Amino acid sequence: MPNIKSAIKRVKVNEKKNLRNRMIKSSLKTTIKKFDAAVAEEPTQAQALLNDSFSALDKAVAKGVLHKNAANRKKARLAKRLAKAAN
């Protein structure tokens, strides 16, 4: 544990940010897993979950958890997966 007051504060702030980032990543992963399950079972219902996944990815980008290009890559792969399942 640091002795300097500003360093102590940085540790606390970093812990809060880390917790927030983990929550966002966890909810994002959960949303994508739900989409994957829907694609495997019922591709017609997967479109709504695809929109939810896109929204979650955009929120993660807005909060700085994911890079913009990484989110776009994930969106493209999800859309590709849905299109493949629809055929």
N, C-alpha and C positions, 0 to 999 in steps of 0.2 A: 504494500500500500504506500502511495506517495506521501511525502511530508509537506510538500508545498500546496498551499491552498488552491491555486488555480489548477494544479495537476489532479487534486482530489475531485474538483468539480468536473474536469474533463472525463475522469473515470466514470462518474455518475451519469453524465450526459451520454457517453458512449454506450453504457449499459442500456439506457432507455432507448437509444436509437437502434441498438442491436436487437432488442426485444421487438420493437415496432417492425423492423425489417424482416425478422423471422416470422412474425404473424402474417405479414403481407405475402411472403413467399409461400408459407404453408397454405393459406387460403387459395393462392393461385394454383398450387399443385393439386389441391382438392378439386377445384373447378375443372382442371384439365383431366383429372382421373374420372370425374363424372361424365365428361364429354366422351372419353375413350370407351367407357362402359356403355354409353348410349349408342355409340357408333357400332359396337359389337352386337348389341341386341336389337335396337330399333333405330335405323338411320333417319327415319322421318322426324323423330323427336330430337335428334342430335342438332338440328339447325338452331333451335332455341338455346341449347347449351353452348353451341359455337359462339353465338352472340355474347353470352355471359363470359365465356373464356376471353374473347376479344376485349370486353370491357375490363375484366380483371387485369389483363396484360397492360392495357392503356393506363389504368390506375397505378400499377407498379412502376411504369415509366414516369408518370407524373410525380410520383413520390421519390424518384431517384433510386429505386431498388434494382431496376433492370435498365439496361441500355436500350435506346430506341431501336437500334438495328437488331438486337437480340430478340426483342419483342416482335418485330416485323417478321423475323425468320420463323419464330414459333407460330405466329398467325398463319403464315404461308403453309407450314407443315400441317397444321390442324385442318386448314381448308382443303389441302390436298388429300388428307386422310378421309375427310367426309366425302369428297368427290369420288374417291376410289370405292368407298363403301356403297355409294348410291348406284354405281354401275353394276 
